[in-house]
Amino acid sequence: MFDRWLSRHNYSFIYSWTIVILTYMICGGVIGHLLKRAFDEQIRSQEALIEEQKRLHALLESLPGFMIVIDEDYKIRFANRNYIMKYGNCEGKFCYEVGDKRRSCENCSIEKAFNNELPLHSEEIIRSNRVYEVTFQPFCDIDGSKLVIRTFYDVTERKEAEQELSRLHSEMSRLERLNIVGQMAAGIAHEIRNPMTTVRGYLQLLGEKMEFQALRTTLDLMVEELDRANSIITEFLSFVRNSPMESHYQNINDILRNLYPLLEADAYSQNKKIKLEAGVTPDILLNSKEISQLILNLSRNGFEAMRAGGTLKLSTYIADQQVVFSVEDEGSGISGETSEKLGTPFFTTKENGTGLGLVTCYNIADRHKAKIDFKSCSGKTTFFVRFPVTA
């Protein structure tokens, strides 16, 4: 029956449906190929996006500072390894929660970066008084969402170095000015001493004449003032002297014992006491005149710091392979503000001081490659001069 039906229609049905089926097959193949290409392209794009995200994360992880990525809701989308190690895993948290806060900060820099779409730079003190350089960099993610990268670097050491460099520059400028003053002082000191010596001599001669006996007290006062002026010039000359004087191997205890009667007389005249504890010390390279001046300056400073009845203690001993000479007084101590200025030329707390006595001690110590330091508290101040023990 089927054959008769086909014969009757002269096989036209087969030809028509064959064309239709072939057309659909060709179209389906083309569409399938196009869809496959589209799907493959999408997969490749997704893979490329994943690779790009991996490279971005790797780049962010390689940054030396601390870095987080924050969205418009102030939530942390990403934190690099350094940030996580310091603050823990904080992805998904609000940025202010990391700082132990319950709400966003006032005048929030992140909000400003979102609104202005411009990078911001600032310095912040974050935990333990560390100084951080902070940058807020806005950008758009691939999906169009707005984000801000917050990076901050610990610059505490750099700031301290900058402050120290600034201090050194100021110190160099100050020393340069003092050097000029010292050169001027050295230049005129000898010229001043000669006429002063002449005037002093004539005043002494006048004081011995009978017609000037009524003015003897005044003449003696003038001689004393000339002597005081001469001592100030001597301190100036000692202050500006740079080259060390001739030194010999000798024991500091010998210098101390030679000066001790003079120091005892000073103590007795001021109704004060002095005590010497000389330990066993080796001979070291010393200039006896300069060391005598150092001992006298430190001792007289100690006397002036004490009230009547106080005791000044002089000691020598060995510590850390150094010969140590110490001067301990029973004064009121040195305040913090004063201690920062000790050793500064022309700084003095005395009414008639020149501010050069202690500076001279520091200069003498430097020429002997020694160091001066001190400890002070209420009722006691001790100065230490530490001389290196040379072979």
C-alpha positions as CSV (number, residue, x, y, z in Angstrom):
1,M,0.0,0.0,0.0
2,F,2.9,2.3,0.8
3,D,4.5,1.6,-2.5
4,R,1.3,2.2,-4.4
5,W,0.9,5.5,-2.5
6,L,4.4,6.6,-3.4
7,S,3.9,5.6,-7.1
8,R,0.7,7.6,-7.2
9,H,2.6,10.8,-5.9
10,N,5.6,10.1,-8.2
11,Y,8.0,10.3,-5.2
12,S,7.6,14.1,-5.0
13,F,7.0,13.9,-1.3
14,I,10.5,12.4,-0.7
15,Y,12.2,15.1,-2.6
16,S,10.4,17.9,-0.7
17,W,11.1,16.5,2.8
18,T,14.6,15.7,1.9
19,I,15.3,19.3,1.0
20,V,13.5,20.4,4.2
21,I,15.5,18.0,6.4
22,L,18.8,19.0,4.7
23,T,18.1,22.6,5.2
24,Y,17.4,22.2,8.9
25,M,20.5,20.1,9.3
26,I,22.7,22.7,7.6
27,C,21.1,25.5,9.6
28,G,21.3,23.5,12.8
29,G,25.0,22.8,12.2
30,V,25.8,26.4,11.5
31,I,23.8,27.6,14.6
32,G,25.4,24.9,16.7
33,H,28.9,25.9,15.5
34,L,28.2,29.6,16.3
35,L,26.8,28.7,19.7
36,K,29.8,26.5,20.4
37,R,32.1,29.4,19.4
38,A,30.2,31.7,21.6
39,F,30.4,29.3,24.6
40,D,34.1,28.7,24.0
41,E,34.7,32.5,23.8
42,Q,32.8,33.0,27.1
43,I,34.8,30.2,28.8
44,R,38.1,31.7,27.6
45,S,37.0,35.1,28.8
46,Q,36.1,33.7,32.2
47,E,39.4,31.9,32.4
48,A,41.3,35.0,31.3
49,L,39.3,37.0,34.0
50,I,40.3,34.4,36.6
51,E,43.9,34.6,35.6
52,E,43.8,38.3,35.7
53,Q,42.3,38.2,39.2
54,K,45.1,35.8,40.2
55,R,47.7,38.1,38.8
56,L,46.1,41.1,40.6
57,H,46.0,39.3,43.8
58,A,49.6,38.2,43.4
59,L,50.6,41.8,42.7
60,L,48.7,43.0,45.8
61,E,50.2,40.3,47.9
62,S,53.7,41.3,46.8
63,L,53.2,44.9,48.1
64,P,55.6,45.5,51.1
65,G,53.0,47.5,53.1
66,F,49.5,46.7,54.4
67,M,46.7,46.8,51.8
68,I,42.9,46.3,51.8
69,V,40.3,46.7,49.1
70,I,37.0,48.3,50.4
71,D,33.7,48.5,48.6
72,E,31.0,51.3,48.9
73,D,29.5,49.6,51.9
74,Y,32.8,50.0,53.7
75,K,33.3,46.2,53.7
76,I,36.7,44.7,53.1
77,R,36.7,42.6,49.9
78,F,40.4,41.7,50.0
79,A,43.3,42.0,52.3
80,N,46.9,41.1,51.5
81,R,49.0,38.8,53.6
82,N,50.8,41.5,55.6
83,Y,47.4,42.9,56.7
84,I,46.0,39.5,57.7
85,M,49.1,38.7,59.6
86,K,48.8,41.9,61.6
87,Y,45.1,42.2,62.0
88,G,43.8,38.7,61.3
89,N,41.4,37.6,58.6
90,C,39.1,40.5,58.0
91,E,37.5,39.9,54.6
92,G,33.8,40.6,54.7
93,K,34.1,42.8,57.8
94,F,33.5,46.6,57.9
95,C,36.8,48.5,57.8
96,Y,36.1,50.4,61.0
97,E,35.5,47.1,62.8
98,V,39.2,46.3,62.4
99,G,39.9,49.4,64.4
100,D,37.5,48.3,67.1
101,K,34.9,50.9,66.3
102,R,31.1,50.6,65.9
103,R,30.6,53.0,63.1
104,S,32.5,54.8,60.4
105,C,35.0,57.5,61.2
106,E,34.1,61.2,61.1
107,N,35.5,62.9,58.0
108,C,36.2,59.4,56.6
109,S,38.9,59.5,53.9
110,I,37.4,56.5,52.2
111,E,34.2,58.4,51.7
112,K,36.1,61.4,50.3
113,A,37.9,59.1,47.9
114,F,34.6,57.6,46.6
115,N,33.0,61.0,46.2
116,N,35.9,62.8,44.6
117,E,37.3,59.8,42.7
118,L,40.7,61.2,43.3
119,P,43.6,59.6,45.3
120,L,44.2,60.9,48.8
121,H,47.5,60.8,50.9
122,S,47.8,61.3,54.6
123,E,49.9,60.4,57.6
124,E,48.2,58.6,60.5
125,I,49.4,57.3,63.9
126,I,48.0,53.8,64.3
127,R,48.5,51.7,67.3
128,S,51.6,51.8,69.5
129,N,52.3,55.3,68.3
130,R,53.7,54.1,64.9
131,V,53.5,56.6,62.0
132,Y,52.0,55.3,58.8
133,E,51.9,56.9,55.3
134,V,48.3,56.1,54.1
135,T,47.1,56.2,50.5
136,F,43.4,55.9,49.3
137,Q,43.2,55.0,45.6
138,P,39.7,54.7,44.0
139,F,39.0,52.5,41.0
140,C,36.3,50.5,39.3
141,D,36.1,46.8,39.3
142,I,35.3,44.8,36.1
143,D,31.7,44.5,37.1
144,G,31.4,48.3,37.4
145,S,31.4,48.5,41.2
146,K,33.4,51.2,42.9
147,L,36.2,50.2,45.1
148,V,39.0,51.9,47.1
149,I,42.5,50.5,47.7
150,R,43.8,51.6,51.0
151,T,47.6,51.1,51.5
152,F,49.7,52.1,54.4
153,Y,53.4,51.9,55.1
154,D,55.2,52.1,58.4
155,V,57.4,55.2,58.1
156,T,58.2,55.6,61.8
157,E,61.9,55.0,61.3
158,R,62.1,57.3,58.3
159,K,60.3,60.1,60.3
160,E,62.7,59.6,63.2
161,A,65.7,59.7,60.8
162,E,64.3,62.9,59.2
163,Q,64.0,64.5,62.6
164,E,67.5,63.4,63.6
165,L,68.8,64.7,60.3
166,S,67.1,68.0,60.9
167,R,68.5,68.1,64.5
168,L,72.0,67.4,63.1
169,H,71.6,70.2,60.6
170,S,70.6,72.6,63.4
171,E,73.4,71.3,65.5
172,M,75.9,71.8,62.7
173,S,74.7,75.4,62.1
174,R,75.0,76.1,65.9
175,L,78.5,74.7,66.0
176,E,79.5,76.7,63.0
177,R,78.3,79.9,64.7
178,L,80.1,78.8,67.9
179,N,83.2,78.1,65.9
180,I,83.2,81.7,64.6
181,V,82.7,83.0,68.1
182,G,85.6,80.8,69.3
183,Q,87.9,82.0,66.5
184,M,87.1,85.6,67.4
185,A,87.7,84.9,71.1
186,A,91.0,83.2,70.3
187,G,92.0,86.1,68.1
188,I,91.4,88.9,70.6
189,A,92.2,87.0,73.8
190,H,96.0,87.5,73.7
191,E,95.6,91.2,72.7
192,I,93.3,91.8,75.6
193,R,95.5,90.0,78.2
194,N,98.5,92.3,77.6
195,P,96.8,95.6,78.5
196,M,95.0,93.9,81.3
197,T,98.3,92.7,82.8
198,T,99.6,96.2,82.6
199,V,96.6,97.7,84.3
200,R,96.7,95.1,87.0
201,G,100.3,95.8,87.7
202,Y,99.8,99.5,88.0
203,L,96.8,99.0,90.3
204,Q,98.9,96.9,92.6
205,L,101.6,99.6,92.6
206,L,99.1,102.3,93.4
207,G,97.7,100.1,96.2
208,E,101.1,100.0,97.9
209,K,101.5,103.8,98.0
210,M,100.5,105.7,101.2
211,E,98.4,108.4,99.4
212,F,96.1,105.7,97.9
213,Q,95.6,103.6,101.1
214,A,92.1,105.1,101.4
215,L,91.3,103.5,98.0
216,R,92.9,100.2,98.8
217,T,89.6,98.3,99.0
218,T,88.5,99.7,95.7
219,L,91.9,98.9,94.1
220,D,91.8,95.4,95.4
221,L,88.3,95.0,94.0
222,M,89.5,96.2,90.6
223,V,92.3,93.7,90.6
224,E,89.9,90.9,91.5
225,E,87.6,91.8,88.6
226,L,90.6,91.8,86.3
227,D,91.6,88.4,87.5
228,R,88.0,87.2,86.9
229,A,88.1,88.6,83.4
230,N,91.4,86.8,82.8
231,S,89.9,83.5,84.0
232,I,87.0,84.0,81.5
233,I,89.5,84.5,78.7
234,T,91.3,81.4,79.8
235,E,88.1,79.4,79.6
236,F,87.5,80.8,76.1
237,L,90.9,79.7,75.0
238,S,90.4,76.3,76.4
239,F,87.0,76.1,74.7
240,V,88.4,76.9,71.2
241,R,91.5,74.7,71.6
242,N,91.2,71.8,69.1
243,S,94.5,70.1,69.1
244,P,95.4,67.9,72.1
245,M,98.3,69.0,74.3
246,E,101.2,66.7,74.9
247,S,100.1,63.7,76.9
248,H,102.1,61.1,79.0
249,Y,101.3,57.8,80.6
250,Q,100.4,58.7,84.2
251,N,97.9,57.7,86.9
252,I,94.8,59.9,87.4
253,N,95.0,59.2,91.1
254,D,98.4,61.1,91.3
255,I,96.7,64.2,89.7
256,L,93.8,63.9,92.1
257,R,96.1,63.7,95.2
258,N,98.0,66.7,94.0
259,L,94.7,68.7,93.7
260,Y,93.1,67.3,96.9
261,P,94.6,69.9,99.3
262,L,93.2,72.7,97.1
263,L,89.8,71.0,96.9
264,E,89.8,70.5,100.7
265,A,90.5,74.2,101.1
266,D,87.5,75.0,98.8
267,A,85.3,72.7,100.8
268,Y,86.4,74.2,104.2
269,S,85.8,77.8,103.0
270,Q,82.2,76.9,102.0
271,N,81.5,74.8,105.1
272,K,81.2,71.6,103.1
273,K,83.0,68.3,103.1
274,I,84.9,66.3,100.5
275,K,85.8,62.6,100.3
276,L,88.2,60.8,98.1
277,E,87.9,57.1,97.2
278,A,90.8,56.3,94.8
279,G,90.7,52.8,93.5
280,V,93.5,50.9,91.8
281,T,93.7,52.1,88.2
282,P,96.3,51.7,85.4
283,D,98.4,54.5,83.9
284,I,96.7,56.0,80.8
285,L,97.6,58.8,78.4
286,L,96.8,62.1,80.1
287,N,97.7,65.7,79.9
288,S,98.0,66.7,83.6
289,K,97.1,70.4,83.1
290,E,93.9,69.6,81.2
291,I,92.8,66.8,83.5
292,S,93.5,69.1,86.5
293,Q,91.2,71.7,84.9
294,L,88.5,69.1,84.3
295,I,88.7,67.8,87.9
296,L,88.5,71.4,89.3
297,N,85.6,72.4,87.1
298,L,83.5,69.3,87.9
299,S,84.4,69.5,91.6
300,R,83.5,73.2,91.9
301,N,80.3,72.6,90.0
302,G,79.5,70.0,92.6
303,F,80.3,72.3,95.5
304,E,78.1,75.1,94.1
305,A,75.2,72.6,93.7
306,M,75.2,71.7,97.4
307,R,74.1,73.6,100.5
308,A,76.4,74.0,103.5
309,G,77.1,70.7,105.2
310,G,76.9,68.6,102.0
311,T,79.6,66.1,101.0
312,L,81.3,65.9,97.7
313,K,82.6,62.4,96.8
314,L,85.4,61.9,94.3
315,S,86.1,58.3,93.1
316,T,88.2,56.4,90.6
317,Y,87.8,52.8,89.6
318,I,87.8,50.4,86.6
319,A,84.6,49.5,84.9
320,D,84.1,47.9,81.4
321,Q,87.8,48.2,80.6
322,Q,87.7,51.9,81.3
323,V,89.2,54.1,83.9
324,V,86.3,56.0,85.5
325,F,86.5,59.2,87.4
326,S,83.3,60.2,89.2
327,V,82.1,63.3,91.1
328,E,79.0,62.8,93.3
329,D,77.3,65.8,95.0
330,E,74.4,66.0,97.4
331,G,72.6,68.8,95.6
332,S,69.0,69.1,94.5
333,G,69.5,67.3,91.2
334,I,69.3,68.4,87.5
335,S,65.9,69.0,86.0
336,G,65.0,67.4,82.7
337,E,64.9,70.7,80.8
338,T,68.4,71.6,82.2
339,S,69.9,68.2,81.4
340,E,69.1,68.6,77.7
341,K,71.1,71.8,77.6
342,L,74.1,70.7,79.6
343,G,77.3,71.0,77.6
344,T,75.8,73.8,75.5
345,P,78.2,76.7,75.3
346,F,77.1,79.9,77.2
347,F,74.2,78.0,78.9
348,T,74.5,78.4,82.7
349,T,72.2,78.3,85.7
350,K,74.6,80.4,87.8
351,E,74.1,84.0,88.4
352,N,77.7,85.0,87.4
353,G,78.5,81.9,85.3
354,T,79.9,82.0,81.8
355,G,78.5,78.7,80.6
356,L,81.9,77.5,79.5
357,G,83.1,75.4,82.4
358,L,81.3,72.2,81.6
359,V,81.8,72.8,77.9
360,T,85.5,72.9,78.6
361,C,85.2,69.6,80.4
362,Y,83.5,68.0,77.4
363,N,86.3,69.4,75.1
364,I,89.0,68.0,77.3
365,A,87.3,64.7,77.4
366,D,87.0,64.6,73.6
367,R,90.7,65.3,73.3
368,H,91.4,62.4,75.6
369,K,88.9,60.2,73.7
370,A,86.9,60.0,76.9
371,K,83.1,60.2,77.4
372,I,81.2,62.2,80.0
373,D,77.7,61.2,81.2
374,F,75.7,61.7,84.4
375,K,72.9,60.4,86.6
376,S,70.7,62.7,88.6
377,C,67.9,62.4,91.0
378,S,66.6,64.4,93.9
379,G,69.4,64.8,96.4
380,K,72.2,63.3,94.3
381,T,74.0,64.0,91.0
382,T,77.0,62.0,89.7
383,F,79.1,62.9,86.8
384,F,81.2,60.1,85.2
385,V,84.3,60.6,83.0
386,R,85.2,57.4,81.3
387,F,88.8,57.1,79.9
388,P,89.7,54.3,77.5
389,V,92.5,52.0,78.8
390,T,95.1,52.1,76.0
391,A,97.6,49.3,75.5
